[in-house]
Amino acid sequence: MHELSDAIRQVTAKVQREIDQGRRSRSIDAVDLVEVLLAIADQLEPFVPESNAKTP
């Protein structure tokens, strides 16, 4: 569970910095939500395309 909370904190901090610097709006839409959720997932398990994945 520690990994999940760390991933959420890291992504939240990044989004907050972008809001503070004017690169992101304070209001959220579906696209923003998807980006945040994918960023959290990437923190937990970085995406590796199947074509680049090693086979056992």
C-alpha positions in Angstrom: 0.0 0.0 0.0 3.0 2.3 0.6 3.8 2.3 -3.2 0.2 3.4 -4.0 0.3 6.3 -1.6 3.8 7.4 -2.8 2.6 7.3 -6.4 -0.5 9.4 -5.6 1.6 11.9 -3.7 4.2 12.2 -6.5 1.6 12.8 -9.2 -0.4 15.2 -7.0 2.7 17.2 -6.3 3.5 17.4 -10.1 -0.1 18.4 -10.9 0.0 21.1 -8.1 3.3 22.5 -9.5 1.7 22.7 -13.0 -1.4 24.5 -11.5 0.9 26.9 -9.6 2.9 27.7 -12.7 -0.2 28.3 -14.8 0.2 25.3 -17.1 -2.9 23.5 -15.8 -6.3 24.8 -14.8 -7.7 24.2 -11.3 -10.9 22.8 -12.9 -10.8 19.2 -14.0 -12.4 17.4 -16.8 -12.5 13.7 -18.0 -9.2 14.1 -20.0 -7.4 15.5 -16.9 -8.7 12.7 -14.8 -7.5 10.1 -17.3 -4.0 11.7 -17.4 -3.7 11.7 -13.6 -4.8 8.1 -13.3 -2.4 7.0 -16.0 0.4 9.0 -14.4 -0.3 7.2 -11.1 -0.3 3.8 -12.9 3.0 4.6 -14.6 4.5 5.4 -11.2 3.4 2.0 -9.9 4.3 0.0 -13.0 5.9 1.9 -16.0 4.3 1.0 -19.3 6.4 -1.3 -21.6 4.9 -1.9 -25.0 4.5 -5.6 -25.7 6.8 -5.4 -28.7 9.6 -4.3 -26.4 8.8 -6.6 -23.6 11.2 -9.4 -23.0 9.7 -12.9 -23.2 10.8 -15.5 -20.6 
